Every structure is written in C-alpha cells, then in structure tokens.
Amino acid sequence: MLEIEKQYLDQMVAHSLEDNPNECCGILAGPGGKVVHLYRMTNTEHSPYRYNMDAKELYLTYRQIEDKKWDLVAIYHSHTHSPAYPSTTDIRLATWPEAYYILVSLMEEGNPLVKAYRITEGQVKEEELRAV
C-alpha cells in the first residue's frame, strides 16, 4: 500500500489538468518511502499519447534525491483519454521495479481517477493508494 498526503494527489491531478491535452509526468520522493516532495518533470514528447521525462531534469532530480538520501517513491504520469492503467508502452519502459507507478486518468471529464501500480518484469500489480 502507498500512503501519501492528499496535497500530493491534488498536485498530480492539477499537473495533469494543466498539461492536458498532453500527458504530464513527474516524480514523488522522500525518506524511508514517505513522500515529502513532488517534482514536476517536462514531457519532452509534448504528446497526448506518451511521455518522456527531460533527460537533464531527470538527472538533476535524481542527483538531488540521492544527495538528500531520499527514495524515489513513485513515478507518475497522466492518461488524457484512457483508463488509469499502464499501457503496453508504460509496462515496457518501467525500469524502476522498486518504485510505484501512479497514473492519473482524465478520461472522465471532471472526475480524474488516480491509481498506483508496481510493474516488475512486465507484470502489473495494482496497489492500494491511500490519501492521508
């Protein structure tokens, strides 16, 4: 189960809505698996169907996370016209098995849906996501 403060759920949804119709992406990090910071990343694809984090931003973000001795807790992105479930591409590109993958679906206008998953060796497992 992934517990995160409601403010981070709200920030992910806000980021998704602001970048709509394109997908957004970002990282949640903190000590001991507790989320204490959300990093908005630039989607260099500028696409409603895929995302790619800006390489320089990703490098600098990951260095900051390591310098603080935090964990990369989750990677999030939005699906603008599809369910909050990892696509085949999402599964293929999931390279951090220790991280949660959070999807924000904007498919139902006015009712964003947020879900969390673990993706390991091509296997997808939905995880409980709880706002605290």
C-alpha positions in Angstrom: 0.0 0.0 0.0 1.1 3.5 -0.8 0.1 6.3 1.6 0.7 9.8 0.5 -0.6 13.2 1.8 -3.7 14.4 -0.1 -1.8 17.6 -1.2 0.4 15.4 -3.4 -2.6 13.7 -5.0 -4.0 17.2 -5.6 -0.8 18.4 -7.1 -0.6 15.4 -9.5 -4.2 16.0 -10.6 -3.5 19.7 -11.0 -0.4 19.0 -13.1 -2.4 16.6 -15.3 -5.2 19.1 -15.9 -2.7 22.0 -16.6 -0.8 19.9 -19.2 -4.0 18.5 -20.8 -4.4 17.6 -23.7 -0.8 16.3 -23.4 0.4 13.8 -20.8 2.3 15.1 -17.8 4.9 13.3 -15.8 6.7 13.6 -12.5 8.4 12.0 -9.5 7.5 11.6 -5.9 10.4 11.3 -3.4 11.2 11.3 0.2 13.0 9.5 3.1 12.0 5.9 4.1 9.4 5.7 1.3 7.4 8.6 2.7 6.6 11.2 0.0 7.8 14.7 1.0 8.4 16.3 -2.4 6.8 16.2 -5.8 9.0 17.0 -8.8 7.1 18.1 -11.9 9.1 17.0 -15.0 8.9 18.2 -18.5 7.3 15.8 -21.0 9.6 16.2 -24.0 7.2 14.3 -26.2 4.5 17.0 -25.8 2.0 14.3 -26.7 -1.4 13.2 -25.5 -0.3 9.6 -26.0 3.1 9.3 -24.4 5.6 10.9 -22.2 9.4 11.1 -21.9 11.0 12.9 -19.0 13.5 15.6 -19.9 16.9 13.9 -19.5 18.7 16.8 -17.9 15.8 17.4 -15.4 15.7 13.7 -14.6 19.5 13.7 -14.0 19.4 16.7 -11.7 16.3 15.5 -9.9 17.8 12.1 -9.3 21.0 13.6 -8.0 19.0 15.8 -5.6 17.1 12.8 -4.4 20.4 10.8 -3.8 22.1 13.8 -2.1 19.2 14.0 0.4 19.4 10.2 0.8 15.7 10.0 -0.1 14.0 7.2 -2.0 12.4 7.6 -5.4 9.0 6.5 -4.2 6.9 6.9 -7.4 6.8 8.0 -11.0 3.5 9.5 -12.1 2.0 10.5 -15.4 -1.4 11.2 -16.9 -3.5 9.4 -19.4 -5.6 12.0 -21.2 -8.1 9.7 -23.0 -7.6 6.3 -21.5 -8.0 4.5 -18.1 -5.7 4.8 -15.2 -3.9 1.5 -16.2 -0.4 1.1 -17.6 -0.3 0.9 -21.4 1.9 -1.6 -23.2 4.5 1.1 -23.6 4.3 2.1 -19.9 5.0 -1.5 -19.0 7.9 -1.9 -21.5 9.5 1.3 -20.2 9.1 0.6 -16.5 12.7 0.4 -15.4 12.4 1.1 -11.6 10.9 -2.0 -10.1 11.2 -0.5 -6.6 9.1 2.5 -7.5 5.3 2.8 -7.6 3.9 3.9 -10.9 0.9 6.3 -10.5 -1.5 7.0 -13.3 -3.9 9.9 -13.4 -6.7 9.3 -15.9 -8.6 12.3 -17.3 -10.8 10.1 -19.4 -13.9 11.1 -17.4 -14.2 14.8 -17.7 -14.4 16.4 -14.2 -13.6 13.2 -12.4 -9.9 12.4 -12.5 -9.0 8.9 -11.4 -5.7 8.2 -9.7 -4.3 4.6 -9.3 -1.0 3.1 -8.2 0.8 0.0 -9.6 4.0 -1.9 -9.2 5.5 -3.0 -12.5 8.1 -5.8 -12.3 9.5 -7.7 -15.2 6.5 -6.9 -17.3 4.0 -7.8 -14.6 1.5 -5.2 -13.4 0.0 -5.3 -9.9 -2.4 -2.7 -8.7 -1.6 -1.4 -5.2 -3.8 0.4 -2.8 -3.3 4.1 -2.8 -4.5 5.9 0.3 -4.5 9.7 0.9 -3.6 10.6 4.5 
